[in-house]
Amino acid sequence: MITCPACNTDIDFDEEDLDEGDLFDCTECGANLRVASLKPLELVVVKDDATTSDDEEEDFDDDEEDDEEEEDDEKEKEDDYEEELEEEEDKEDDWN
């Protein structure tokens, strides 16, 4: 038996089927639970998506910055390509 840390209700779950990091909901109170460790077996309540930890927010911010950098790189490549095309057109005009 596993005890929900939110409502202290016993949850009927085969402990052998659990892996660290597994997520599930308490059947009694509906709390989102995560297996924090197997030995000793420890469950923790997972907060809703709206209440993320500072680390998660920082990771998300880093992802946004990476996306912006990728967009900037793509824009630079497009600009470089357009410049090359213009130079080629100018060369063609010079030949004619």
N, C-alpha and C positions, 0 to 999 in steps of 0.2 A: 504494500500500500504506500501511496505517496500522499503527503499532506499539502494542500494548497496554501501558500504563504499569505494569500490575501484573505481567505475566509476560514482557514484551518479545517476544511472539509477533507476527508479521506477520498482520494481519487483512485479508482481501481484501474491500475495500469501495470503491464508486465515490465518490470524494471530492466529485464534483459534486452528489451526492444529499444531502449533509450540510448541515444548518443549525446555527447556533450554538444550543446548548441541547438538541440531539437526544440521546436516551438509547438505549443498546443494551448487550447483554452480549457479553463476549469469548467467542468460540467455543471457545477453548482452556481458559481457567481459570475462566470464568463470572463474572468481575468485572463489576459494574455500571459502565458508562462513560458519560460525558457529554462532548459536544463543547464545550470551553471557548472556543475561538476557531477561526476559519477561516483567517486569515492572520496568523501561521503556524498551520497545523493543529495543534491541541493537544487531547489527550484527558485527562480526569482521572477518577480512580476515585471513584465515588459511594459514600459510606458507607451502610450499611444503615439502615432506618428507626429502629432501636433506638438508633443513635448519631447523633442530630441535632446540629447546631451550636447554639451559644448563641443566635444570631440566630433560627434556626427555632423554638427553644423559646420565646423571647420573643414571637415572632409568634403562636405557639399560645396562650400565656398571654393575649395581648391579645384573641384571638378568644374565649377563655373569658369574659373580663371583659365583652366586648361582648354575649355571649349572656346573661350574668347581668343586665346593665343592661336588655336588651330584655325579659327575663322580669319584672323589677321594674316596668318601664313598663306591661306588660300587666296585671300584678296591680293596679297603681294604677288603671288604666282600669276594670277589673272592679269594684274597690271603689267608685269614683266612680259607676259605673252603678247599682250596688246601692243606694247612698245616694240617688240620684235617684229610683229606684223607690220606696223607702221614703217619701221626701218626698211623692211623688205620691199614694201610698196614704193618707198622713196627711191630705193636702188633701182627698181624696175623702171620708174619714171625717168631716172637719170640715163638708163640705157636706151630709152626710146626717145 
